[in-house]
Amino acid sequence: MTRPAVVLAPRRPTRQVMVGSVPVGGGAPISVQSMTTTQTADVEGTLTQIYALAAAGADIVRVTCNTKEASEGLRGIVPRSPVPIVADIHFHVERA
């Protein structure tokens, strides 16, 4: 059985942005992004997952920031993270 040829759509040019030290878009290599499953207020548990994700090859890690406690947890997470952290604010602009 022969597989049909894969036809890729032409990519449109994009502007490169930096997420911490990771270039995204504009011809940069594809970056791996993942998200933790912990409560972000649990700083140590969240950092454990972040370190495991980084060891597995993640370049960027997202964490939920859906409560005030989660927002406060970021203070202890961001400085200790080996990869850039993106806060998923769930449409709560005040958490940004």
N, C-alpha and C positions, 0 to 999 in steps of 0.2 A: 504494500500500500504506500503510495507516494503522498507526502505531505505537501500542501500548497505553500507556495513561497509567501513569506511574510513581507508585506509592504508597509514600510514605516512612513508616517506622515512627515512632511518636512518640518523641522523645528524652527520656530520663529526666534529671532534674536531677543535675548533678555538682558537686563542690566544686572550686574553682579552686586550682591550685597554681602555684608559680613555678619555672621551670627557668632559673636565672640571672635574667635580666631578662624572660624570655618567659612570659606567662601561658598556662596550659593548662587547659582545662575551664572549667566555671562560666560559660558564655556568652562566653568569650574567642574571638576570631577563630581560625580553623584555622591551626595553625603547620605549617611545612614542616620535616620532619626527614629527614636522610640519614646515610649512614655512609661512612667512608673505606675504601679497599681496601688501604692501605699497612700495613706492619708498624709498629705504634705506636712501637717503639723507634727508628725512623727519624724523628726529630723534624722535620727540615727537609722531608722528603718528605710527611709527614703534614700539616704546616702548609700546604704548597703546595696539597694537596687541600682542606683546610678553607677556605682563602681563596677557592679556586675555587667551592666549594659555597656559601659566603656570597655571593659575587658573583652566583651564579645564583639566589639567593633563599632559601637554606636558613636557617631560624631557629635550629635546633638540629642539632648534628652528633654522631653516635656514633662512638666509636673502640673497637677491640678492646683488651681488657686481659687477655689470656689467658696471659701469661708475666710473670715478674718484670721482665724487660727492658722490656716494654710498660708496666708499672706505673711504672717509673722514667722512661720517656719522657714520661709525662704531666706530670712536673714542668716540662719545658721547653715543653710544648704549651699547657697551660691558661692561663698568664699572657699568652701571645701571641695567643690565639684571639680573633677578632672576634665569635664567637657562643658560647653556652653549649656545653660539652662534656659528653657523657654517656658514662661508661665502661661498656662491655659486659663484665662480669666473668666470664661463662661459668660460673656457679655456683661460682666460687672466692671464697668469702666473705672470705678473708684479703686479697684484693686490693681489696676495698671500702674 
